[in-house]
Amino acid sequence: MRVGALSAVGVFMITVLLFAAGIAAAQDPGNPLEDPPPVVFEDQTIQEPIVPLEDRDQAILSMGVGCDALETPETTTTATLSISNAPASASTTLSPASTSWVSELGDCPSEDIVHEGEALLDVGFDETATAYETVTLQLEMMVEKLPPTNDTPREYGPFIANVTVTPGYLEQHEVTIDDSTQQGIAGQTLTYQASLENLANGETRFDVSVQADEALSVEVDPSEIVLAPHEPGSFTVDVTHGAPDALEEPAAYDVDLEITPASTHEKGGDGDPTSLTVVAELEPVDEGVLGAPGPAVLALVSTLGLAAVARSR
């Protein structure tokens, strides 16, 4: 009988201990990351390329959070957003960066999303962003559950959503001609040297076109130039009067050049053309330096003159 009584007491004590342990286990959330509440936080794509320095675009981020195992009425749930990998060329703003909800009676327990909200991601780029090179922004959402009865929050996350965005094409370039006005004789070829630099954020093709008087022959070499970002280049402009004998007096001719840039990428993109003018100041063939009689001609004239004098004697 004594043994039986002790056994009954032992069974009772064991039952009490197990019951208490069960309550403690129910109250202890353990590692929050092992049993997080249900969450909605989805990837987004901004479809149109964003031209650096000129445009910005937005993505609407939908987020939702459910109950955790210990949630009670008046528990405050806060979702905080951040971007973990924004490149230096990107300018981003999250609005709002955090959103809070308070649980009401009847919200929990539930396996559904009970708290829902939105945030706006605003994105722009500077001129260092490479045109049409896709950028994936990694957004992190941390969730905090703060019970109404104490100051110890339960934290979950980070939960990840990716936003894909593409920088557009920003065209910029410089073109110069050091000696844009030259002098010469009709029939002589004047050569103008032009320097060009692609300052755009992507590979650019430059087409050089010419407008000039029909009396001139103008050649541009090369007339099409492809340059990588920040790559320098050059081209020459050769100007010749096509009918030198027809030029009877000095004349100045304007040769108008137009340099038109465009992206070589399949998505295109272009910029504003640059207009330059070179000037050819030409003298007729029988005037100026080349028209003056040379030593051989003067000698011939002198000889003929002496011969005429001799015959007259």
C-alpha positions as CSV (number, residue, x, y, z in Angstrom):
1,M,0.0,0.0,0.0
2,R,2.8,2.4,0.8
3,V,4.5,1.7,-2.4
4,G,1.2,2.3,-4.3
5,A,0.6,5.6,-2.5
6,L,4.1,6.8,-3.4
7,S,3.5,5.8,-7.0
8,A,0.2,7.8,-7.1
9,V,2.0,10.8,-5.7
10,G,4.8,10.4,-8.2
11,V,2.4,10.2,-11.1
12,F,0.6,13.3,-9.8
13,M,3.8,15.3,-9.5
14,I,5.0,14.2,-12.9
15,T,1.6,15.3,-14.4
16,V,1.9,18.7,-12.7
17,L,5.5,19.2,-14.0
18,L,4.5,18.2,-17.5
19,F,1.5,20.6,-17.4
20,A,3.8,23.5,-16.3
21,A,6.3,22.7,-18.9
22,G,3.6,22.7,-21.5
23,I,2.5,26.2,-20.4
24,A,6.0,27.5,-20.5
25,A,6.5,26.0,-23.9
26,A,3.4,27.7,-25.1
27,Q,4.5,31.0,-23.8
28,D,8.1,30.8,-25.1
29,P,8.3,31.8,-28.8
30,G,11.7,30.1,-29.0
31,N,13.6,31.3,-32.1
32,P,11.3,33.6,-33.9
33,L,13.0,32.9,-37.3
34,E,12.0,29.2,-36.9
35,D,8.3,30.0,-36.7
36,P,7.6,33.4,-38.3
37,P,4.1,34.8,-38.9
38,P,2.8,34.6,-42.5
39,V,4.1,37.4,-44.6
40,V,3.4,38.8,-48.1
41,F,6.3,40.8,-49.6
42,E,6.6,40.3,-53.4
43,D,9.1,41.1,-56.1
44,Q,8.5,44.1,-58.4
45,T,9.7,45.3,-61.8
46,I,9.9,48.9,-63.0
47,Q,9.3,48.3,-66.7
48,E,10.5,51.5,-68.4
49,P,14.2,52.5,-68.4
50,I,14.9,55.5,-66.2
51,V,17.0,58.2,-67.9
52,P,19.7,59.4,-65.4
53,L,19.5,62.9,-64.0
54,E,16.3,63.5,-66.0
55,D,13.7,60.9,-64.8
56,R,12.6,59.1,-61.7
57,D,10.1,56.2,-61.4
58,Q,8.2,54.4,-58.7
59,A,7.3,50.9,-57.6
60,I,4.4,50.2,-55.3
61,L,5.4,47.6,-52.7
62,S,2.5,45.5,-51.2
63,M,3.2,44.0,-47.8
64,G,1.1,41.9,-45.4
65,V,1.7,40.3,-42.0
66,G,-0.2,37.7,-40.2
67,C,-0.4,36.6,-36.5
68,D,2.3,34.8,-34.6
69,A,1.6,32.2,-32.0
70,L,1.6,34.6,-29.1
71,E,-0.4,37.5,-30.6
72,T,-3.1,39.0,-28.4
73,P,-5.4,42.0,-28.9
74,E,-3.6,45.3,-28.8
75,T,-0.3,43.8,-30.0
76,T,1.5,46.3,-32.2
77,T,3.0,44.9,-35.4
78,T,5.6,47.1,-37.2
79,A,7.0,46.4,-40.6
80,T,10.3,48.3,-41.3
81,L,11.7,48.5,-44.9
82,S,15.3,49.1,-46.0
83,I,17.4,48.6,-49.1
84,S,20.5,46.5,-48.5
85,N,22.4,46.8,-51.8
86,A,21.6,50.1,-53.6
87,P,24.5,51.0,-55.9
88,A,26.3,54.4,-55.6
89,S,24.7,55.5,-58.9
90,A,21.1,55.0,-57.5
91,S,19.1,57.5,-55.5
92,T,16.2,55.8,-53.6
93,T,13.5,56.8,-51.2
94,L,11.0,54.6,-49.3
95,S,7.8,56.2,-48.2
96,P,6.8,55.2,-45.6
97,A,9.8,53.4,-44.4
98,S,7.8,51.7,-41.6
99,T,4.2,50.9,-41.0
100,S,2.4,49.8,-37.8
101,W,-0.8,48.0,-37.0
102,V,-2.6,47.2,-33.8
103,S,-4.3,43.8,-33.4
104,E,-8.0,43.9,-32.5
105,L,-10.1,41.3,-30.7
106,G,-10.9,38.5,-33.1
107,D,-7.9,39.1,-35.4
108,C,-5.9,36.2,-34.0
109,P,-5.3,33.3,-33.9
110,S,-5.5,33.1,-37.7
111,E,-3.4,31.8,-40.5
112,D,-4.4,34.6,-42.8
113,I,-2.8,38.0,-43.5
114,V,-4.5,40.3,-41.0
115,H,-2.3,43.4,-41.5
116,E,-1.9,44.9,-45.0
117,G,-0.2,48.0,-46.3
118,E,1.8,49.7,-49.1
119,A,5.0,51.6,-49.5
120,L,6.3,53.6,-52.4
121,L,9.8,53.1,-53.7
122,D,11.1,56.1,-55.7
123,V,14.2,55.5,-57.9
124,G,16.5,57.7,-59.9
125,F,20.1,57.4,-61.2
126,D,23.1,59.7,-61.8
127,E,25.2,59.9,-64.9
128,T,27.5,57.1,-63.7
129,A,24.8,54.4,-64.1
130,T,25.5,52.2,-67.1
131,A,22.8,52.5,-69.7
132,Y,20.4,49.4,-70.0
133,E,22.4,47.4,-67.4
134,T,19.7,46.0,-65.1
135,V,19.9,46.7,-61.4
136,T,18.3,44.5,-58.8
137,L,17.5,46.3,-55.6
138,Q,17.2,44.0,-52.6
139,L,14.6,45.2,-50.1
140,E,14.4,43.8,-46.6
141,M,11.4,43.9,-44.3
142,M,11.8,43.3,-40.6
143,V,8.7,42.6,-38.6
144,E,8.3,43.4,-34.9
145,K,5.5,42.2,-32.6
146,L,5.2,44.3,-29.4
147,P,2.8,42.9,-26.7
148,P,0.7,45.4,-24.8
149,T,1.9,44.0,-21.4
150,N,5.7,44.4,-21.7
151,D,8.5,46.1,-23.6
152,T,10.1,43.0,-25.1
153,P,9.3,42.7,-28.8
154,R,9.4,39.6,-30.9
155,E,11.4,40.1,-34.1
156,Y,11.1,38.3,-37.4
157,G,13.0,38.6,-40.7
158,P,14.4,39.9,-42.8
159,F,11.9,39.0,-45.5
160,I,13.3,39.8,-49.0
161,A,11.7,41.3,-52.1
162,N,13.7,42.3,-55.2
163,V,12.8,45.3,-57.3
164,T,14.3,45.2,-60.8
165,V,15.0,48.5,-62.5
166,T,17.0,49.6,-65.6
167,P,18.9,52.9,-66.1
168,G,18.2,54.5,-69.4
169,Y,20.6,56.2,-71.9
170,L,21.9,59.7,-71.1
171,E,23.6,61.2,-74.1
172,Q,26.4,63.6,-73.6
173,H,29.4,64.4,-75.8
174,E,32.0,67.0,-76.7
175,V,33.3,67.9,-80.1
176,T,35.9,70.6,-81.0
177,I,37.8,71.8,-84.0
178,D,40.9,73.8,-83.1
179,D,41.6,75.5,-86.4
180,S,38.2,76.1,-87.8
181,T,39.2,78.9,-90.2
182,Q,41.9,78.2,-92.8
183,Q,43.3,80.1,-95.8
184,G,44.4,78.6,-99.1
185,I,44.4,78.8,-102.9
186,A,41.5,77.5,-105.0
187,G,42.2,73.9,-105.8
188,Q,44.2,73.4,-102.7
189,T,42.8,70.9,-100.1
190,L,42.3,72.3,-96.6
191,T,42.1,69.7,-93.8
192,Y,40.3,70.3,-90.5
193,Q,40.9,68.0,-87.6
194,A,38.0,67.4,-85.2
195,S,38.2,65.9,-81.7
196,L,35.2,64.0,-80.3
197,E,34.6,62.4,-76.9
198,N,31.6,60.3,-75.8
199,L,30.5,61.4,-72.4
200,A,27.3,59.3,-72.5
201,N,26.6,56.4,-70.1
202,G,26.5,53.9,-73.0
203,E,28.1,53.1,-76.3
204,T,27.3,55.8,-78.9
205,R,27.3,56.0,-82.6
206,F,28.1,59.5,-84.1
207,D,27.0,60.3,-87.7
208,V,28.7,63.3,-89.3
209,S,26.8,65.1,-92.1
210,V,27.8,68.1,-94.2
211,Q,26.2,71.0,-96.0
212,A,28.4,73.2,-98.2
213,D,28.4,75.3,-101.4
214,E,28.1,73.2,-104.5
215,A,31.5,74.6,-105.7
216,L,33.2,72.7,-102.9
217,S,34.2,69.1,-102.6
218,V,33.9,68.0,-99.0
219,E,35.0,64.6,-97.6
220,V,34.6,63.5,-93.9
221,D,36.7,60.6,-92.7
222,P,35.2,58.7,-91.0
223,S,31.6,59.9,-91.3
224,E,30.4,57.3,-88.7
225,I,32.2,56.8,-85.4
226,V,31.3,54.3,-82.6
227,L,32.7,55.1,-79.1
228,A,32.4,53.4,-75.7
229,P,31.5,55.6,-72.7
230,H,34.2,58.3,-72.1
231,E,36.2,57.1,-75.1
232,P,37.8,59.8,-77.3
233,G,37.7,59.8,-81.1
234,S,38.4,62.0,-84.1
235,F,37.6,62.7,-87.7
236,T,38.9,64.9,-90.5
237,V,37.1,67.2,-92.9
238,D,38.8,67.8,-96.3
239,V,37.6,70.8,-98.3
240,T,38.6,71.5,-101.9
241,H,37.3,74.0,-104.5
242,G,36.0,71.8,-107.3
243,A,36.5,74.3,-110.1
244,P,39.6,76.5,-109.1
245,D,39.7,78.2,-112.5
246,A,36.2,79.5,-112.0
247,L,37.2,81.4,-108.9
248,E,37.9,85.0,-110.0
249,E,38.2,86.8,-106.7
250,P,38.8,85.9,-103.0
251,A,35.9,84.2,-101.3
252,A,35.1,82.7,-98.0
253,Y,33.0,79.5,-97.8
254,D,31.2,78.1,-94.8
255,V,31.0,74.3,-94.4
256,D,28.3,73.3,-91.9
257,L,28.8,70.0,-90.0
258,E,26.2,68.2,-87.9
259,I,27.2,65.5,-85.5
260,T,24.3,63.3,-84.5
261,P,24.6,60.9,-81.6
262,A,22.6,57.7,-80.9
263,S,22.8,54.7,-78.6
264,T,23.9,51.5,-80.2
265,H,21.7,49.5,-77.8
266,E,18.7,47.7,-79.3
267,K,16.5,49.8,-77.0
268,G,17.8,52.9,-78.8
269,G,18.0,56.4,-77.4
270,D,19.5,59.5,-78.9
271,G,20.7,62.9,-78.1
272,D,20.8,66.4,-79.5
273,P,23.0,67.0,-82.5
274,T,25.9,69.4,-82.4
275,S,26.4,71.9,-85.2
276,L,29.8,73.3,-86.1
277,T,31.0,75.4,-89.0
278,V,34.4,75.5,-90.6
279,V,35.5,78.3,-92.9
280,A,37.6,78.0,-96.1
281,E,39.0,81.4,-97.2
282,L,40.3,80.9,-100.8
283,E,42.3,83.0,-103.2
284,P,42.0,82.6,-107.0
285,V,44.8,80.6,-108.7
286,D,46.2,83.7,-110.5
287,E,46.4,85.7,-107.3
288,G,48.1,85.3,-103.9
289,V,51.1,83.3,-103.2
290,L,50.7,80.6,-105.8
291,G,49.8,83.2,-108.5
292,A,52.9,85.3,-108.1
293,P,55.6,84.8,-110.8
294,G,58.4,82.6,-109.6
295,P,62.2,82.9,-110.3
296,A,62.0,80.7,-113.4
297,V,59.3,82.8,-115.0
298,L,61.2,86.0,-114.2
299,A,64.3,84.6,-115.8
300,L,62.4,83.6,-118.9
301,V,60.9,87.1,-119.2
302,S,64.3,88.7,-118.8
303,T,65.9,86.5,-121.5
304,L,63.1,87.2,-123.9
305,G,63.5,90.9,-123.2
306,L,67.3,90.9,-123.8
307,A,66.8,89.0,-127.1
308,A,64.3,91.6,-128.3
309,V,66.7,94.4,-127.6
310,A,69.5,92.7,-129.5
311,R,67.4,92.2,-132.6
312,S,66.4,95.8,-132.6
313,R,70.1,96.8,-132.9
